């Protein structure tokens, strides 16, 4: 078999990245994503591209945050594994797949080949997620009217609320952060993400009962591509009353009332209550995402 050549791309050869077919629909999933040419890598055999990966980070990042486009040609799982193993950045890997991908034989076969390559490179599955996209055609859910929403300028208030929320959580990324550094790390990672978003800090909101008792928080946000449901969380003592739905409705309407026509969202597939809330609030599943990580790597 012809020797494998791994190349990092630049402006002059960035076109090589487009040489593979796209059975997972990654181009559509990332139509608004900006990938730097020098954070793209390809594996070539006999001059033909047989695996590719695109690493991504924010516009001011000096290092990528994750790999969000990775695929391999048929029978080239080991080439894909070497592409990942030899990369200078060992970060999370995510696959953004069509909804219902397991019921589509061609897509499933292509996805499972990519998963095999990732596992051979030391990655393990962290979580599977539903990806949502609200548009005005979905209709705006009515506010239940049970809670009072207000801004709060003090980050310490949100930090404390996040610690309480993550003390009992189903979120896989929060659980990983707690395992690595406790509740403080989990709360700080959320705050860091909220601050990273280019949307106004003033959008962050607390939710209280009419009597003033803190119920939870919601974070309407914009990431580098679109408006998103940045965070929905209810403190443990107020769970079981359906308040997460109230927060999601408020977050959706908050963004829609500011002219946002596309609102993204996501939740872990194992978080059945939150998935049910997204469905009830007219947020359709448009894709599914599987996040892989390298155990023990905190970057």
N, C-alpha and C positions, 0 to 999 in steps of 0.2 A: 504494500500500500504506500502511496506517495506520502512523503513526510508532511507534517502539519506545520503551518506557519501562522503565528499569532501576530496581528498588527493592531496598533492603536492608530486611529484615523486622524486626518487633519483636513483642512479645507480642500486640499488638492485631490484627495481620494475619498471624500465623504460619500460619494455616489456608490461605493462598494456596499454600504450598509443596506441599500435597497435591492441587492442582487438576489435575495432569497424570496420565495413565496411567503405569504402572510396568512397561514391557515387559522391563526388565533385572532385575527382582526386587530392586531396591535396598532396598526396605522390609524384606524378609526378611533380606537380608544385614546390615542395620544395626538389627535389632530390639532389640539391647541397647546401641546407640550413642546417646550423648546429644549432640545438636547444639544449640548456642546459637541462639536466634532471630535475634540480631543478626549472626550469621555465616552466615545464609541470605540468598540473593539470588534474585530472579526477574526475568525479562524479560516484559513484557506488551505485547501488541499489541491494540488495541481493547478493552482491559480483560481480555483472556484471557491466562492464563499460557502462554507458548510455549517457555520455557527456565527451568531452575532449577539452582542449585548450592548445596551445603552444605559449608562449610569446617569443619574439625575440629581440635581441640587438646586436650591434657590438662586436667584440672579446674582447675589453677592457671595455665594458660598465658595470657599476655596477647596472643599472636598465634597464629593457626592454624598447624598444621604442614602441612596438605595439604587438598585438595578430595577428599572421598571419596564424594560423590553429585553427579552432573552428568548431565543429560539434556535433550533438546530434542524439541519437537513435530515432526511430519513437515513437511519443507520449511523448517525454521527453523534451519538450521545457522548462518547469519550472526548470528541473534539470540543463539545460544549463544556464538558467538565473541566478540561484543561484551560479553556478560555476564562472560566470563573476562577479556577485555582490560581492562575498566574496573574490575575488582576492586582494592581497595587492597592485596591480598596476592598476590604472584606466587610460588606454592609448587607442589610436586608435585601431580599430579592422578592419582587411581587409579580404575579401573573394576573393580568387583567383580561378576563375571559368572557366570551359571550354568555348571556343568561341561558341556563339549561344546557351547558356545553357537554355534559355527560351523555345527553341523549342524541348527540350529533357525532356519529362514528369517526368521521375524518378529523373533526376538531379534537375529540377525545384522544385519538391516537397521537396526534401532534403534541397535545398538552402532556400526555403521559411520557412521551420521549423527552420533553423538556424537564419534567419532574425527575426522571431517572438521571439526567445529566447533572441536575442540581444536587441530588443526593450523592452522586459519585464525587462531587466537589466538596462534600462535607455539610451541605445544607439539610435542614429538617423542616417539615411543615410546622408553622406556628399557629395559623388560624385561617379559616375560610370566611369570607365576608360577602354580604350583599352590597351592591352599589346601586344607589337610587338617583333618579334625576326628575325633579319636579319642574313642570312648565305650566304656564297659565291654562293650557287645555285640560290639565288635571283637575282644575277647580280648587278654590281655597276652602279649607276646612273651617267651620265655625269655631270661634273661641268658646271654650266651656265656661269661662267667666268665674272660675273658682279661686283664682290666684291674683295677686297683685305683683306687678313687675316693676323693677326699679334698677337704675344704674348704681354703681358703687366704685368710686375712684381708688379705693385701697386694695392693692393686690393681696394683702395679707388676709382679707376677708374671703377672697376666692380660694386662696391657698388652703385655708382652714376648711372651707366647704369641700374642696377636692379631696382632702385627706379623709373627711367623713364619708364622702361618696365612694372612694376607692377602698374603704375598710371592708366593704362587702361588694364585690364586683364580679361580673362575668366577662369583662373585657380582657382579652388575651394579652394585649400590649401592656395594660396596666398591671396585670398579674406578673408579667415578666419583669417590669420595673420594680415591683414590690419585692420579688425574689432577689433582685440584684442589690437594691438599696433601701427597701422599706417604703412606707407610705410617703415620706418626704420626697423621695425620688420620683414616685409616680405622680404626685401633685406638681412637682417642679417641671417635669416633662410636659405636662398639659399646659402649664403657664407659659413655658418656653414656646410651645407651638402657637398658642394664642397671640403672643407678642410677635412671632415670626410672620403671621398673616398680615398682609398690607391693609386690612380693613381697620376702621377706627377703634381705638381702645374703648371709646364711649359706648360701643355697641354691646359690651358685656352686660348681662343682666342677672340679678338675683330674683328668685320667685319666693313670695311669702304668702302665708294665709292672710285673710283680712285682719286677723288678730296680731299679725306681725311675726309669726313663727317661720323661720327659714325652712323652705321645702326643698329647694335645689337651685341650680343655675342653668342658664342656656346661653350659648355663645353663637350668635349669628356672625358669619365671617365671610371673607373672600380669601381664597388661596391665590396662587399665581395664575390660575386659569379662569376661575368662576366663583360665584357665590356658593357657600356651603353651609350645611348644618354643622358648625364647628364642634359643638359638644352639647349633650343633654345629660343631666345627672340629677338624681333625687337622693337626698340624705336617707340613711337606712330607716330612721324612725318614721318616715312618712311614706314608705313604700307600701304597696298593696292597695292603694287608693286610685291608681290610674293616673297619677300626676305627670308621669313621663310624657303621656299623650298631650296634656295641657302645654307642657314646655315645648314639645315639637311643633304644635300648632302655632304657638306664639313666635317661635323662631322662624317658621315658614312665612307667616304673615308679616313679620318684621322686615324680612328681606324683600318679599313681594311688594310691600307698600313703598319700598325705596326703589322700585323699578326693575328689580332683578327678574329676568325672564327664564333663567336656568338656575336651579338650586340643586347642588349635589349633596349626597348624604351616603352614609355607610354604617353598617353594624355587623358584628360577628354573627355568623349563621347560628351559632349556639345560643345567642341571646334572643330566645323566642319571644319574650315580652316586647322587646324593642322592635323586632321585626314586625310583630303584629301592629304596633303603633304606627310604623311607617306605612303599612298597608292601609290602616284606618284613615290616615291623614292624606291619602291620595298620592303617595310617593311610589311610583312603580319601580320595580327592579329592572335595570337596564343592562347590567353586567354582573359578573361574579369575580371576586378577587381572592387569590390564594397567596398568603404571605409566607415566605420561607426565611429562616434565620440560621446562623451558625451558632450552635449552643456554646456558651461561654464567651462569645465575642460581644462586647458591649457597644462597639462603635455604631 
